[in-house]
Amino acid sequence: MTATKQQFFKPTKVSADTKSAQTNSIARGIIEQEAAAREKKTEKLRALRMAREAADPAPLPALKRK
């Protein structure tokens, strides 16, 4: 194992723009993943609701007595 410069010295500082761009891209990725998961769940629940409604049609409304 040879000693390298990076083992002994800190790497150069990262600019604020680079940090903010990296944070922004990571946050957008997380938001996109959550949105995709939410859409997938919504589609699944919608399909289940439609199947349930098809199996059990809505009852007719009760007639009002006059």
PDB file of N, CA, C and O in Angstrom:
ATOM      1  N   MET A   1       0.844  -1.172   0.000  1.00  0.00           N
ATOM      2  CA  MET A   1       0.000   0.000   0.000  1.00  0.00           C
ATOM      3  C   MET A   1       0.889   1.234   0.000  1.00  0.00           C
ATOM      4  O   MET A   1       1.753   1.400   0.861  1.00  0.00           O
ATOM      5  N   THR A   2       0.665   2.070  -0.957  1.00  0.00           N
ATOM      6  CA  THR A   2       1.473   3.273  -1.059  1.00  0.00           C
ATOM      7  C   THR A   2       0.689   4.461  -0.527  1.00  0.00           C
ATOM      8  O   THR A   2      -0.537   4.516  -0.632  1.00  0.00           O
ATOM      9  N   ALA A   3       1.399   5.381   0.029  1.00  0.00           N
ATOM     10  CA  ALA A   3       0.777   6.584   0.574  1.00  0.00           C
ATOM     11  C   ALA A   3       0.455   7.530  -0.583  1.00  0.00           C
ATOM     12  O   ALA A   3       1.261   7.722  -1.493  1.00  0.00           O
ATOM     13  N   THR A   4      -0.708   8.098  -0.525  1.00  0.00           N
ATOM     14  CA  THR A   4      -1.100   9.049  -1.562  1.00  0.00           C
ATOM     15  C   THR A   4      -1.368  10.412  -0.931  1.00  0.00           C
ATOM     16  O   THR A   4      -1.525  10.543   0.282  1.00  0.00           O
ATOM     17  N   LYS A   5      -1.413  11.381  -1.767  1.00  0.00           N
ATOM     18  CA  LYS A   5      -1.657  12.741  -1.304  1.00  0.00           C
ATOM     19  C   LYS A   5      -3.030  12.853  -0.651  1.00  0.00           C
ATOM     20  O   LYS A   5      -3.192  13.604   0.310  1.00  0.00           O
ATOM     21  N   GLN A   6      -4.010  12.125  -1.151  1.00  0.00           N
ATOM     22  CA  GLN A   6      -5.381  12.231  -0.646  1.00  0.00           C
ATOM     23  C   GLN A   6      -5.524  11.643   0.756  1.00  0.00           C
ATOM     24  O   GLN A   6      -6.463  11.988   1.474  1.00  0.00           O
ATOM     25  N   GLN A   7      -4.620  10.770   1.150  1.00  0.00           N
ATOM     26  CA  GLN A   7      -4.675  10.223   2.501  1.00  0.00           C
ATOM     27  C   GLN A   7      -4.248  11.256   3.538  1.00  0.00           C
ATOM     28  O   GLN A   7      -4.694  11.199   4.684  1.00  0.00           O
ATOM     29  N   PHE A   8      -3.407  12.183   3.159  1.00  0.00           N
ATOM     30  CA  PHE A   8      -2.832  13.122   4.109  1.00  0.00           C
ATOM     31  C   PHE A   8      -3.418  14.532   4.035  1.00  0.00           C
ATOM     32  O   PHE A   8      -3.395  15.271   5.019  1.00  0.00           O
ATOM     33  N   PHE A   9      -3.933  14.893   2.887  1.00  0.00           N
ATOM     34  CA  PHE A   9      -4.431  16.243   2.709  1.00  0.00           C
ATOM     35  C   PHE A   9      -5.897  16.220   2.327  1.00  0.00           C
ATOM     36  O   PHE A   9      -6.374  15.300   1.663  1.00  0.00           O
ATOM     37  N   LYS A  10      -6.597  17.249   2.759  1.00  0.00           N
ATOM     38  CA  LYS A  10      -8.005  17.363   2.395  1.00  0.00           C
ATOM     39  C   LYS A  10      -8.103  17.711   0.913  1.00  0.00           C
ATOM     40  O   LYS A  10      -7.263  18.437   0.380  1.00  0.00           O
ATOM     41  N   PRO A  11      -9.130  17.191   0.258  1.00  0.00           N
ATOM     42  CA  PRO A  11      -9.303  17.599  -1.145  1.00  0.00           C
ATOM     43  C   PRO A  11      -9.690  19.073  -1.213  1.00  0.00           C
ATOM     44  O   PRO A  11     -10.109  19.665  -0.218  1.00  0.00           O
ATOM     45  N   THR A  12      -9.545  19.645  -2.382  1.00  0.00           N
ATOM     46  CA  THR A  12      -9.867  21.062  -2.535  1.00  0.00           C
ATOM     47  C   THR A  12     -11.337  21.299  -2.222  1.00  0.00           C
ATOM     48  O   THR A  12     -12.162  20.396  -2.355  1.00  0.00           O
ATOM     49  N   LYS A  13     -11.655  22.502  -1.811  1.00  0.00           N
ATOM     50  CA  LYS A  13     -13.026  22.837  -1.448  1.00  0.00           C
ATOM     51  C   LYS A  13     -13.913  22.841  -2.686  1.00  0.00           C
ATOM     52  O   LYS A  13     -13.508  23.246  -3.775  1.00  0.00           O
ATOM     53  N   VAL A  14     -15.134  22.376  -2.474  1.00  0.00           N
ATOM     54  CA  VAL A  14     -16.111  22.346  -3.548  1.00  0.00           C
ATOM     55  C   VAL A  14     -16.871  23.673  -3.525  1.00  0.00           C
ATOM     56  O   VAL A  14     -17.230  24.174  -2.459  1.00  0.00           O
ATOM     57  N   SER A  15     -17.106  24.222  -4.688  1.00  0.00           N
ATOM     58  CA  SER A  15     -17.778  25.519  -4.748  1.00  0.00           C
ATOM     59  C   SER A  15     -19.230  25.378  -4.300  1.00  0.00           C
ATOM     60  O   SER A  15     -19.803  24.290  -4.344  1.00  0.00           O
ATOM     61  N   ALA A  16     -19.804  26.472  -3.877  1.00  0.00           N
ATOM     62  CA  ALA A  16     -21.193  26.487  -3.413  1.00  0.00           C
ATOM     63  C   ALA A  16     -22.141  26.115  -4.547  1.00  0.00           C
ATOM     64  O   ALA A  16     -23.150  25.446  -4.324  1.00  0.00           O
ATOM     65  N   ASP A  17     -21.818  26.546  -5.758  1.00  0.00           N
ATOM     66  CA  ASP A  17     -22.664  26.207  -6.908  1.00  0.00           C
ATOM     67  C   ASP A  17     -22.682  24.704  -7.160  1.00  0.00           C
ATOM     68  O   ASP A  17     -23.727  24.127  -7.461  1.00  0.00           O
ATOM     69  N   THR A  18     -21.524  24.085  -7.035  1.00  0.00           N
ATOM     70  CA  THR A  18     -21.445  22.645  -7.242  1.00  0.00           C
ATOM     71  C   THR A  18     -22.226  21.901  -6.170  1.00  0.00           C
ATOM     72  O   THR A  18     -22.941  20.945  -6.470  1.00  0.00           O
ATOM     73  N   LYS A  19     -22.092  22.333  -4.927  1.00  0.00           N
ATOM     74  CA  LYS A  19     -22.828  21.699  -3.835  1.00  0.00           C
ATOM     75  C   LYS A  19     -24.330  21.854  -4.025  1.00  0.00           C
ATOM     76  O   LYS A  19     -25.087  20.899  -3.849  1.00  0.00           O
ATOM     77  N   SER A  20     -24.759  23.061  -4.385  1.00  0.00           N
ATOM     78  CA  SER A  20     -26.195  23.290  -4.557  1.00  0.00           C
ATOM     79  C   SER A  20     -26.736  22.513  -5.748  1.00  0.00           C
ATOM     80  O   SER A  20     -27.864  22.021  -5.701  1.00  0.00           O
ATOM     81  N   ALA A  21     -25.964  22.395  -6.799  1.00  0.00           N
ATOM     82  CA  ALA A  21     -26.400  21.622  -7.960  1.00  0.00           C
ATOM     83  C   ALA A  21     -26.521  20.142  -7.603  1.00  0.00           C
ATOM     84  O   ALA A  21     -27.466  19.473  -8.023  1.00  0.00           O
ATOM     85  N   GLN A  22     -25.572  19.639  -6.835  1.00  0.00           N
ATOM     86  CA  GLN A  22     -25.612  18.239  -6.420  1.00  0.00           C
ATOM     87  C   GLN A  22     -26.813  17.995  -5.500  1.00  0.00           C
ATOM     88  O   GLN A  22     -27.536  17.013  -5.671  1.00  0.00           O
ATOM     89  N   THR A  23     -27.023  18.873  -4.542  1.00  0.00           N
ATOM     90  CA  THR A  23     -28.158  18.744  -3.631  1.00  0.00           C
ATOM     91  C   THR A  23     -29.472  18.827  -4.405  1.00  0.00           C
ATOM     92  O   THR A  23     -30.402  18.063  -4.146  1.00  0.00           O
ATOM     93  N   ASN A  24     -29.542  19.741  -5.337  1.00  0.00           N
ATOM     94  CA  ASN A  24     -30.739  19.914  -6.147  1.00  0.00           C
ATOM     95  C   ASN A  24     -31.040  18.656  -6.951  1.00  0.00           C
ATOM     96  O   ASN A  24     -32.186  18.210  -6.995  1.00  0.00           O
ATOM     97  N   SER A  25     -30.029  18.082  -7.583  1.00  0.00           N
ATOM     98  CA  SER A  25     -30.257  16.888  -8.401  1.00  0.00           C
ATOM     99  C   SER A  25     -30.672  15.700  -7.541  1.00  0.00           C
ATOM    100  O   SER A  25     -31.531  14.917  -7.948  1.00  0.00           O
ATOM    101  N   ILE A  26     -30.083  15.555  -6.377  1.00  0.00           N
ATOM    102  CA  ILE A  26     -30.456  14.456  -5.479  1.00  0.00           C
ATOM    103  C   ILE A  26     -31.885  14.642  -4.977  1.00  0.00           C
ATOM    104  O   ILE A  26     -32.660  13.687  -4.936  1.00  0.00           O
ATOM    105  N   ALA A  27     -32.231  15.860  -4.601  1.00  0.00           N
ATOM    106  CA  ALA A  27     -33.591  16.135  -4.115  1.00  0.00           C
ATOM    107  C   ALA A  27     -34.619  15.888  -5.214  1.00  0.00           C
ATOM    108  O   ALA A  27     -35.670  15.301  -4.957  1.00  0.00           O
ATOM    109  N   ARG A  28     -34.332  16.325  -6.421  1.00  0.00           N
ATOM    110  CA  ARG A  28     -35.257  16.082  -7.532  1.00  0.00           C
ATOM    111  C   ARG A  28     -35.409  14.589  -7.806  1.00  0.00           C
ATOM    112  O   ARG A  28     -36.504  14.127  -8.127  1.00  0.00           O
ATOM    113  N   GLY A  29     -34.341  13.847  -7.687  1.00  0.00           N
ATOM    114  CA  GLY A  29     -34.417  12.400  -7.875  1.00  0.00           C
ATOM    115  C   GLY A  29     -35.312  11.738  -6.837  1.00  0.00           C
ATOM    116  O   GLY A  29     -36.113  10.861  -7.161  1.00  0.00           O
ATOM    117  N   ILE A  30     -35.168  12.166  -5.587  1.00  0.00           N
ATOM    118  CA  ILE A  30     -35.998  11.618  -4.515  1.00  0.00           C
ATOM    119  C   ILE A  30     -37.465  11.968  -4.750  1.00  0.00           C
ATOM    120  O   ILE A  30     -38.345  11.124  -4.577  1.00  0.00           O
ATOM    121  N   ILE A  31     -37.723  13.208  -5.144  1.00  0.00           N
ATOM    122  CA  ILE A  31     -39.099  13.649  -5.400  1.00  0.00           C
ATOM    123  C   ILE A  31     -39.704  12.858  -6.560  1.00  0.00           C
ATOM    124  O   ILE A  31     -40.869  12.466  -6.501  1.00  0.00           O
ATOM    125  N   GLU A  32     -38.926  12.624  -7.603  1.00  0.00           N
ATOM    126  CA  GLU A  32     -39.421  11.854  -8.747  1.00  0.00           C
ATOM    127  C   GLU A  32     -39.721  10.412  -8.350  1.00  0.00           C
ATOM    128  O   GLU A  32     -40.714   9.842  -8.803  1.00  0.00           O
ATOM    129  N   GLN A  33     -38.880   9.818  -7.516  1.00  0.00           N
ATOM    130  CA  GLN A  33     -39.128   8.451  -7.050  1.00  0.00           C
ATOM    131  C   GLN A  33     -40.404   8.383  -6.238  1.00  0.00           C
ATOM    132  O   GLN A  33     -41.201   7.461  -6.412  1.00  0.00           O
ATOM    133  N   GLU A  34     -40.611   9.350  -5.347  1.00  0.00           N
ATOM    134  CA  GLU A  34     -41.814   9.372  -4.526  1.00  0.00           C
ATOM    135  C   GLU A  34     -43.057   9.581  -5.381  1.00  0.00           C
ATOM    136  O   GLU A  34     -44.091   8.962  -5.130  1.00  0.00           O
ATOM    137  N   ALA A  35     -42.968  10.444  -6.387  1.00  0.00           N
ATOM    138  CA  ALA A  35     -44.107  10.687  -7.264  1.00  0.00           C
ATOM    139  C   ALA A  35     -44.448   9.427  -8.062  1.00  0.00           C
ATOM    140  O   ALA A  35     -45.622   9.100  -8.238  1.00  0.00           O
ATOM    141  N   ALA A  36     -43.425   8.725  -8.541  1.00  0.00           N
ATOM    142  CA  ALA A  36     -43.666   7.492  -9.290  1.00  0.00           C
ATOM    143  C   ALA A  36     -44.316   6.437  -8.398  1.00  0.00           C
ATOM    144  O   ALA A  36     -45.233   5.738  -8.828  1.00  0.00           O
ATOM    145  N   ALA A  37     -43.846   6.321  -7.165  1.00  0.00           N
ATOM    146  CA  ALA A  37     -44.430   5.362  -6.233  1.00  0.00           C
ATOM    147  C   ALA A  37     -45.875   5.731  -5.917  1.00  0.00           C
ATOM    148  O   ALA A  37     -46.735   4.855  -5.824  1.00  0.00           O
ATOM    149  N   ARG A  38     -46.141   7.018  -5.753  1.00  0.00           N
ATOM    150  CA  ARG A  38     -47.501   7.485  -5.463  1.00  0.00           C
ATOM    151  C   ARG A  38     -48.431   7.188  -6.638  1.00  0.00           C
ATOM    152  O   ARG A  38     -49.558   6.736  -6.434  1.00  0.00           O
ATOM    153  N   GLU A  39     -47.972   7.438  -7.864  1.00  0.00           N
ATOM    154  CA  GLU A  39     -48.784   7.153  -9.046  1.00  0.00           C
ATOM    155  C   GLU A  39     -49.064   5.662  -9.174  1.00  0.00           C
ATOM    156  O   GLU A  39     -50.178   5.262  -9.514  1.00  0.00           O
ATOM    157  N   LYS A  40     -48.061   4.847  -8.904  1.00  0.00           N
ATOM    158  CA  LYS A  40     -48.229   3.392  -8.974  1.00  0.00           C
ATOM    159  C   LYS A  40     -49.273   2.928  -7.960  1.00  0.00           C
ATOM    160  O   LYS A  40     -50.129   2.102  -8.276  1.00  0.00           O
ATOM    161  N   LYS A  41     -49.198   3.460  -6.751  1.00  0.00           N
ATOM    162  CA  LYS A  41     -50.152   3.104  -5.705  1.00  0.00           C
ATOM    163  C   LYS A  41     -51.559   3.568  -6.075  1.00  0.00           C
ATOM    164  O   LYS A  41     -52.532   2.846  -5.860  1.00  0.00           O
ATOM    165  N   THR A  42     -51.663   4.779  -6.636  1.00  0.00           N
ATOM    166  CA  THR A  42     -52.959   5.307  -7.035  1.00  0.00           C
ATOM    167  C   THR A  42     -53.593   4.426  -8.111  1.00  0.00           C
ATOM    168  O   THR A  42     -54.785   4.124  -8.041  1.00  0.00           O
ATOM    169  N   GLU A  43     -52.811   4.015  -9.097  1.00  0.00           N
ATOM    170  CA  GLU A  43     -53.327   3.152 -10.160  1.00  0.00           C
ATOM    171  C   GLU A  43     -53.792   1.806  -9.600  1.00  0.00           C
ATOM    172  O   GLU A  43     -54.829   1.281 -10.004  1.00  0.00           O
ATOM    173  N   LYS A  44     -53.024   1.264  -8.679  1.00  0.00           N
ATOM    174  CA  LYS A  44     -53.391  -0.017  -8.067  1.00  0.00           C
ATOM    175  C   LYS A  44     -54.706   0.115  -7.305  1.00  0.00           C
ATOM    176  O   LYS A  44     -55.592  -0.727  -7.449  1.00  0.00           O
ATOM    177  N   LEU A  45     -54.839   1.166  -6.494  1.00  0.00           N
ATOM    178  CA  LEU A  45     -56.059   1.365  -5.717  1.00  0.00           C
ATOM    179  C   LEU A  45     -57.255   1.659  -6.628  1.00  0.00           C
ATOM    180  O   LEU A  45     -58.368   1.211  -6.352  1.00  0.00           O
ATOM    181  N   ARG A  46     -57.031   2.399  -7.698  1.00  0.00           N
ATOM    182  CA  ARG A  46     -58.107   2.690  -8.643  1.00  0.00           C
ATOM    183  C   ARG A  46     -58.604   1.405  -9.297  1.00  0.00           C
ATOM    184  O   ARG A  46     -59.810   1.204  -9.439  1.00  0.00           O
ATOM    185  N   ALA A  47     -57.679   0.537  -9.695  1.00  0.00           N
ATOM    186  CA  ALA A  47     -58.059  -0.731 -10.316  1.00  0.00           C
ATOM    187  C   ALA A  47     -58.848  -1.597  -9.329  1.00  0.00           C
ATOM    188  O   ALA A  47     -59.835  -2.227  -9.709  1.00  0.00           O
ATOM    189  N   LEU A  48     -58.422  -1.628  -8.080  1.00  0.00           N
ATOM    190  CA  LEU A  48     -59.152  -2.400  -7.075  1.00  0.00           C
ATOM    191  C   LEU A  48     -60.551  -1.837  -6.849  1.00  0.00           C
ATOM    192  O   LEU A  48     -61.512  -2.595  -6.723  1.00  0.00           O
ATOM    193  N   ARG A  49     -60.670  -0.512  -6.798  1.00  0.00           N
ATOM    194  CA  ARG A  49     -61.975   0.117  -6.602  1.00  0.00           C
ATOM    195  C   ARG A  49     -62.895  -0.165  -7.774  1.00  0.00           C
ATOM    196  O   ARG A  49     -64.073  -0.464  -7.574  1.00  0.00           O
ATOM    197  N   MET A  50     -62.381  -0.076  -8.995  1.00  0.00           N
ATOM    198  CA  MET A  50     -63.199  -0.347 -10.175  1.00  0.00           C
ATOM    199  C   MET A  50     -63.661  -1.802 -10.198  1.00  0.00           C
ATOM    200  O   MET A  50     -64.801  -2.083 -10.566  1.00  0.00           O
ATOM    201  N   ALA A  51     -62.791  -2.722  -9.811  1.00  0.00           N
ATOM    202  CA  ALA A  51     -63.171  -4.132  -9.767  1.00  0.00           C
ATOM    203  C   ALA A  51     -64.255  -4.359  -8.713  1.00  0.00           C
ATOM    204  O   ALA A  51     -65.200  -5.113  -8.946  1.00  0.00           O
ATOM    205  N   ARG A  52     -64.122  -3.718  -7.572  1.00  0.00           N
ATOM    206  CA  ARG A  52     -65.123  -3.866  -6.510  1.00  0.00           C
ATOM    207  C   ARG A  52     -66.462  -3.285  -6.945  1.00  0.00           C
ATOM    208  O   ARG A  52     -67.509  -3.881  -6.693  1.00  0.00           O
ATOM    209  N   GLU A  53     -66.434  -2.126  -7.597  1.00  0.00           N
ATOM    210  CA  GLU A  53     -67.669  -1.504  -8.060  1.00  0.00           C
ATOM    211  C   GLU A  53     -68.332  -2.338  -9.154  1.00  0.00           C
ATOM    212  O   GLU A  53     -69.559  -2.392  -9.231  1.00  0.00           O
ATOM    213  N   ALA A  54     -67.543  -2.979  -9.990  1.00  0.00           N
ATOM    214  CA  ALA A  54     -68.105  -3.822 -11.042  1.00  0.00           C
ATOM    215  C   ALA A  54     -68.749  -5.071 -10.436  1.00  0.00           C
ATOM    216  O   ALA A  54     -69.773  -5.539 -10.934  1.00  0.00           O
ATOM    217  N   ALA A  55     -68.170  -5.603  -9.385  1.00  0.00           N
ATOM    218  CA  ALA A  55     -68.708  -6.806  -8.747  1.00  0.00           C
ATOM    219  C   ALA A  55     -69.962  -6.490  -7.938  1.00  0.00           C
ATOM    220  O   ALA A  55     -70.896  -7.291  -7.920  1.00  0.00           O
ATOM    221  N   ASP A  56     -70.001  -5.359  -7.280  1.00  0.00           N
ATOM    222  CA  ASP A  56     -71.134  -4.961  -6.450  1.00  0.00           C
ATOM    223  C   ASP A  56     -71.696  -3.640  -6.967  1.00  0.00           C
ATOM    224  O   ASP A  56     -71.232  -2.572  -6.567  1.00  0.00           O
ATOM    225  N   PRO A  57     -72.701  -3.704  -7.864  1.00  0.00           N
ATOM    226  CA  PRO A  57     -73.249  -2.438  -8.359  1.00  0.00           C
ATOM    227  C   PRO A  57     -73.926  -1.667  -7.236  1.00  0.00           C
ATOM    228  O   PRO A  57     -74.374  -2.242  -6.244  1.00  0.00           O
ATOM    229  N   ALA A  58     -73.989  -0.377  -7.412  1.00  0.00           N
ATOM    230  CA  ALA A  58     -74.576   0.490  -6.390  1.00  0.00           C
ATOM    231  C   ALA A  58     -76.067   0.184  -6.255  1.00  0.00           C
ATOM    232  O   ALA A  58     -76.752  -0.008  -7.259  1.00  0.00           O
ATOM    233  N   PRO A  59     -76.568   0.139  -5.035  1.00  0.00           N
ATOM    234  CA  PRO A  59     -78.003  -0.132  -4.857  1.00  0.00           C
ATOM    235  C   PRO A  59     -78.841   1.044  -5.354  1.00  0.00           C
ATOM    236  O   PRO A  59     -78.380   2.186  -5.357  1.00  0.00           O
ATOM    237  N   LEU A  60     -80.059   0.762  -5.769  1.00  0.00           N
ATOM    238  CA  LEU A  60     -80.953   1.821  -6.221  1.00  0.00           C
ATOM    239  C   LEU A  60     -81.341   2.676  -5.031  1.00  0.00           C
ATOM    240  O   LEU A  60     -81.479   2.170  -3.917  1.00  0.00           O
ATOM    241  N   PRO A  61     -81.517   3.968  -5.259  1.00  0.00           N
ATOM    242  CA  PRO A  61     -81.901   4.826  -4.141  1.00  0.00           C
ATOM    243  C   PRO A  61     -83.313   4.469  -3.660  1.00  0.00           C
ATOM    244  O   PRO A  61     -84.177   4.097  -4.454  1.00  0.00           O
ATOM    245  N   ALA A  62     -83.524   4.585  -2.376  1.00  0.00           N
ATOM    246  CA  ALA A  62     -84.834   4.276  -1.809  1.00  0.00           C
ATOM    247  C   ALA A  62     -85.851   5.312  -2.250  1.00  0.00           C
ATOM    248  O   ALA A  62     -85.541   6.501  -2.323  1.00  0.00           O
ATOM    249  N   LEU A  63     -87.064   4.864  -2.543  1.00  0.00           N
ATOM    250  CA  LEU A  63     -88.118   5.785  -2.938  1.00  0.00           C
ATOM    251  C   LEU A  63     -88.646   6.530  -1.735  1.00  0.00           C
ATOM    252  O   LEU A  63     -88.821   5.953  -0.662  1.00  0.00           O
ATOM    253  N   LYS A  64     -88.896   7.795  -1.912  1.00  0.00           N
ATOM    254  CA  LYS A  64     -89.424   8.603  -0.822  1.00  0.00           C
ATOM    255  C   LYS A  64     -90.943   8.425  -0.733  1.00  0.00           C
ATOM    256  O   LYS A  64     -91.641   8.381  -1.746  1.00  0.00           O
ATOM    257  N   ARG A  65     -91.408   8.329   0.444  1.00  0.00           N
ATOM    258  CA  ARG A  65     -92.861   8.229   0.643  1.00  0.00           C
ATOM    259  C   ARG A  65     -93.443   9.630   0.652  1.00  0.00           C
ATOM    260  O   ARG A  65     -92.862  10.565   1.202  1.00  0.00           O
ATOM    261  N   LYS A  66     -94.589   9.748   0.037  1.00  0.00           N
ATOM    262  CA  LYS A  66     -95.228  11.062  -0.002  1.00  0.00           C
ATOM    263  C   LYS A  66     -96.279  11.170   1.083  1.00  0.00           C
ATOM    264  O   LYS A  66     -96.929  12.208   1.211  1.00  0.00           O
TER     265      LYS A  66
END
